[in-house]
Amino acid sequence: MPHPEFLRKLVHEYETALAEEAAAAAAVRTTRAQDLAYTLCVSTGTREVRAALETARRLLAAAGAAPAAERRTPAVTTRRSPAATGRRTSAAVERRAPAARETVPPPRKIAPSAPPLAAPAPAATA
């Protein structure tokens, strides 16, 4: 099941795109509306936009019954540095152990154990 906030935003954007098309009296759907329709269908596991919208609304209604603590998302997402998360970057790993890298021998070249196969003899024509 897609995340309810993602689904809610997707439905809102699709409906907004359709309203903009109707206001512009566009006979052909815009690329944005087509992309949103496709994403709705993929997210809900359907093949038609109407079915995708119905499924999305049903999933959102079911998610609305979940406790508020589960629905809450942070208003601002901050990016934490690798040092704050305890992860090492590749540069940090390289700085930490240059000696270990130098002690690894280069790969050996292995000679073939059997001579190459001879080309098949041409077929005799009669």
Stockholm file with secondary structure:
# STOCKHOLM 1.0

chainA/1-126         MPHPEFLRKLVHEYETALAEEAAAAAAVRTTRAQDLAYTLCVSTGTREVRAALETARRLLAAAGAAPAAERRTPAVTTRRSPAATGRRTSAAVERRAPAARETVPPPRKIAPSAPPLAAPAPAATA
#=GR chainA/1-126 SS CCCHHHHHHHHHHHHHHHHHHHHHTCSSCCHHHHHHHHHHHHHHTCSSHHHHHHHHHHHHHHHHTSCHHHHCCCSSCCCCCHHHHTCCCHHHHHHHCHHHHHTSCCCCCCCCSSCCCCCCCCCCCC
#=GC SS_cons         CCCHHHHHHHHHHHHHHHHHHHHHTCSSCCHHHHHHHHHHHHHHTCSSHHHHHHHHHHHHHHHHTSCHHHHCCCSSCCCCCHHHHTCCCHHHHHHHCHHHHHTSCCCCCCCCSSCCCCCCCCCCCC
//
